[in-house]
Amino acid sequence: MATDGYYRMKKKMSKSLGNILDPLEIINEYGIDPLRYYLVKEVSLGNDGSISLKSLHDCINNDLANNYGNLCQRVFSFVEKNCDSKIPNYTNLSKEDDIITKNLIKKIPDLQNLMNKQDLNQYIKEVINFSFSANKYFNDLKPWDLKKVNIERMNAVIYTVLNQIKSISILLYPIIPDSTQKVLDCLGVPNNEFNLDCLLNLKYLKMDLSIKKPGILFKKIENDN
């Protein structure tokens, strides 16, 4: 990872304070994707940044385990249990579906600009917000309740949130390639289509395609206290 800045510890360096970060130990413990994500998010290219083991744990839990990873786990598990492990067929999308989908699409030029300026710090914050929104959409629309009263509506919700997962995963691929590739593989997206055309194609996912769960992408770090 290229940088012209420096990483600063928030206190004097001491193993007892937990602020000596050995990258090899972190990779062995948590994986290279979480470390890369954390450093990109915490430090703007060319600027100094402060890091700590606590903020690393908070970042992994809040952004990756409880947010993006949880979204993927919940939605894929729902598809397995309620859609016969297949991307569902849908006929019509509602206003809520259009809003969440178009909010992401409208942001793509801004995200491209951030990438071109190498403002990866802001880029990653913008992208992870889409995952928060997708989690909220899934919770608010309650497909588990829709299954009892309106299967067609349930199918539209699940297709929409799977499409959001596809798009978020492509946008995060440059930062956490190992984890996002697992998700995109499960959705039937080949490597050569991790691109803008795939992002803009709102009907890219093949209905009735059998998919599998990617498994646990990020383990939540429990507080030792």
C-alpha positions as CSV (number, residue, x, y, z in Angstrom):
1,M,0.0,0.0,0.0
2,A,1.5,3.3,-1.1
3,T,1.5,6.2,1.3
4,D,3.4,9.4,1.8
5,G,2.2,10.0,5.4
6,Y,3.0,8.4,8.7
7,Y,1.0,6.3,11.1
8,R,1.0,7.7,14.6
9,M,0.2,5.8,17.8
10,K,-2.2,7.7,20.0
11,K,0.0,7.1,23.1
12,K,3.6,6.2,23.6
13,M,4.4,2.8,22.1
14,S,4.1,0.0,24.7
15,K,3.0,-3.6,24.3
16,S,1.2,-3.5,27.6
17,L,-0.9,-0.6,26.3
18,G,-1.8,-2.6,23.2
19,N,-0.6,0.0,20.8
20,I,2.2,-1.9,19.1
21,L,0.7,-3.2,15.9
22,D,2.6,-6.0,14.2
23,P,1.0,-6.3,10.8
24,L,1.9,-10.0,10.4
25,E,0.3,-10.8,13.8
26,I,-2.8,-8.8,12.7
27,I,-3.0,-10.6,9.4
28,N,-2.7,-14.0,11.1
29,E,-5.4,-13.0,13.7
30,Y,-7.9,-11.1,11.5
31,G,-6.9,-11.5,7.9
32,I,-5.3,-9.1,5.4
33,D,-8.7,-7.6,4.2
34,P,-9.6,-6.1,7.6
35,L,-6.1,-4.6,8.0
36,R,-6.2,-3.1,4.5
37,Y,-9.7,-1.7,5.1
38,Y,-8.7,-0.2,8.4
39,L,-5.6,1.5,7.2
40,V,-7.4,2.9,4.1
41,K,-10.2,4.2,6.2
42,E,-8.2,5.7,9.0
43,V,-5.5,7.5,7.0
44,S,-5.9,9.7,4.0
45,L,-3.2,9.2,1.3
46,G,-0.3,11.5,2.0
47,N,-1.4,12.5,5.5
48,D,-0.5,11.4,8.9
49,G,-2.9,9.2,10.8
50,S,-3.4,7.8,14.3
51,I,-4.0,4.1,14.8
52,S,-4.6,1.8,17.8
53,L,-5.6,-1.8,18.5
54,K,-8.9,-0.6,19.9
55,S,-9.8,1.5,16.8
56,L,-8.9,-1.5,14.7
57,H,-11.3,-3.7,16.6
58,D,-14.0,-1.1,16.4
59,C,-13.5,-0.7,12.7
60,I,-13.7,-4.5,12.1
61,N,-16.8,-4.9,14.2
62,N,-18.7,-1.8,13.2
63,D,-18.0,-1.7,9.4
64,L,-17.1,-5.3,8.5
65,A,-18.5,-7.9,10.9
66,N,-21.7,-6.1,12.0
67,N,-22.4,-4.2,8.8
68,Y,-21.2,-5.6,5.4
69,G,-20.5,-9.1,6.7
70,N,-23.8,-9.3,8.6
71,L,-25.7,-8.0,5.6
72,C,-24.4,-10.8,3.4
73,Q,-24.8,-13.5,6.0
74,R,-28.5,-12.5,6.8
75,V,-29.6,-12.1,3.2
76,F,-27.9,-15.3,1.9
77,S,-29.2,-17.3,4.8
78,F,-32.7,-15.9,4.0
79,V,-32.4,-17.0,0.4
80,E,-31.3,-20.4,1.4
81,K,-34.2,-20.9,3.8
82,N,-37.0,-19.2,1.9
83,C,-36.0,-19.1,-1.8
84,D,-34.7,-22.6,-2.3
85,S,-31.2,-21.1,-2.5
86,K,-32.1,-19.3,-5.7
87,I,-32.2,-15.7,-6.8
88,P,-35.9,-15.0,-6.8
89,N,-38.1,-14.0,-9.7
90,Y,-39.8,-10.7,-9.4
91,T,-42.2,-8.7,-11.6
92,N,-42.4,-5.1,-10.2
93,L,-40.3,-3.0,-8.0
94,S,-41.7,-0.5,-5.6
95,K,-40.7,3.1,-4.7
96,E,-38.6,1.9,-1.8
97,D,-36.7,-0.5,-4.1
98,D,-36.0,2.2,-6.7
99,I,-34.8,4.7,-4.1
100,I,-32.2,2.5,-2.5
101,T,-31.0,1.3,-5.9
102,K,-30.8,4.8,-7.6
103,N,-29.2,6.4,-4.6
104,L,-26.2,4.2,-5.2
105,I,-26.2,4.6,-9.0
106,K,-26.3,8.4,-8.6
107,K,-23.2,8.3,-6.4
108,I,-21.0,6.5,-8.9
109,P,-19.6,9.6,-10.7
110,D,-18.6,11.0,-7.2
111,L,-17.0,7.7,-6.3
112,Q,-15.1,7.6,-9.5
113,N,-13.8,11.1,-8.8
114,L,-12.7,10.1,-5.3
115,M,-10.8,7.2,-6.8
116,N,-9.2,9.3,-9.5
117,K,-8.0,11.8,-6.8
118,Q,-6.9,8.8,-4.7
119,D,-9.1,10.0,-1.8
120,L,-9.6,6.4,-0.7
121,N,-10.4,7.5,2.9
122,Q,-13.5,9.3,1.8
123,Y,-14.3,6.7,-0.9
124,I,-14.5,3.9,1.6
125,K,-16.7,5.9,4.0
126,E,-19.2,6.6,1.2
127,V,-19.3,3.0,0.1
128,I,-19.8,1.5,3.5
129,N,-22.8,3.8,4.0
130,F,-24.5,1.9,1.2
131,S,-24.2,-1.2,3.3
132,F,-25.7,0.5,6.3
133,S,-28.6,1.6,4.1
134,A,-29.0,-1.9,2.7
135,N,-29.2,-3.4,6.2
136,K,-31.8,-0.8,7.2
137,Y,-33.8,-1.6,4.0
138,F,-33.8,-5.3,4.8
139,N,-34.9,-4.6,8.4
140,D,-37.6,-2.1,7.5
141,L,-39.1,-4.2,4.6
142,K,-39.2,-7.4,6.8
143,P,-39.2,-10.0,4.0
144,W,-39.8,-12.7,6.7
145,D,-43.3,-11.1,7.2
146,L,-43.8,-10.5,3.5
147,K,-43.4,-14.3,2.9
148,K,-46.7,-14.8,4.9
149,V,-48.7,-12.3,2.9
150,N,-47.1,-11.3,-0.4
151,I,-44.5,-13.6,-1.9
152,E,-44.1,-11.4,-5.0
153,R,-43.2,-8.4,-2.9
154,M,-40.8,-10.6,-0.9
155,N,-39.1,-11.6,-4.1
156,A,-38.7,-8.0,-5.2
157,V,-37.2,-7.0,-1.9
158,I,-34.7,-9.9,-1.9
159,Y,-33.7,-9.3,-5.5
160,T,-33.1,-5.6,-4.7
161,V,-31.0,-6.3,-1.6
162,L,-29.0,-8.9,-3.5
163,N,-28.4,-6.4,-6.2
164,Q,-27.2,-3.9,-3.6
165,I,-24.8,-6.5,-2.2
166,K,-23.5,-7.1,-5.7
167,S,-22.8,-3.4,-6.2
168,I,-21.3,-2.8,-2.8
169,S,-19.1,-5.8,-3.2
170,I,-17.8,-4.5,-6.6
171,L,-17.1,-1.1,-5.1
172,L,-15.3,-2.6,-2.1
173,Y,-13.3,-5.1,-4.2
174,P,-10.2,-2.8,-4.6
175,I,-10.1,-2.6,-0.8
176,I,-11.1,-6.1,0.5
177,P,-10.7,-8.3,-2.6
178,D,-10.6,-11.7,-0.9
179,S,-13.9,-11.2,1.0
180,T,-15.8,-9.5,-1.8
181,Q,-14.7,-12.1,-4.3
182,K,-16.3,-14.8,-2.2
183,V,-19.6,-12.9,-2.2
184,L,-19.5,-12.1,-6.0
185,D,-18.6,-15.7,-6.8
186,C,-21.7,-16.8,-4.9
187,L,-23.8,-14.4,-6.9
188,G,-22.4,-15.7,-10.2
189,V,-20.4,-12.6,-11.1
190,P,-17.1,-13.5,-12.8
191,N,-13.9,-11.5,-12.2
192,N,-13.9,-9.9,-15.6
193,E,-17.3,-8.3,-14.8
194,F,-16.3,-6.5,-11.6
195,N,-16.8,-3.3,-13.5
196,L,-19.0,-0.3,-14.1
197,D,-21.2,-2.0,-16.6
198,C,-22.1,-4.6,-14.0
199,L,-22.8,-1.9,-11.5
200,L,-25.1,-0.1,-13.8
201,N,-27.0,-3.2,-14.9
202,L,-29.9,-3.4,-12.4
203,K,-31.0,-6.7,-13.8
204,Y,-27.6,-8.3,-14.0
205,L,-28.4,-11.0,-11.4
206,K,-29.9,-14.1,-13.1
207,M,-33.3,-15.0,-11.6
208,D,-33.6,-18.6,-10.6
209,L,-29.8,-18.9,-10.4
210,S,-28.8,-21.3,-7.6
211,I,-26.5,-19.5,-5.1
212,K,-24.6,-20.6,-2.0
213,K,-23.7,-18.8,1.2
214,P,-20.2,-17.2,1.4
215,G,-19.9,-18.2,5.0
216,I,-18.7,-15.9,7.8
217,L,-16.7,-13.2,6.1
218,F,-15.5,-11.3,9.3
219,K,-15.5,-12.6,12.8
220,K,-16.7,-10.2,15.5
221,I,-14.0,-9.3,18.0
222,E,-15.2,-9.7,21.5
223,N,-14.2,-7.2,24.2
224,D,-11.7,-8.8,26.6
225,N,-12.9,-6.7,29.5
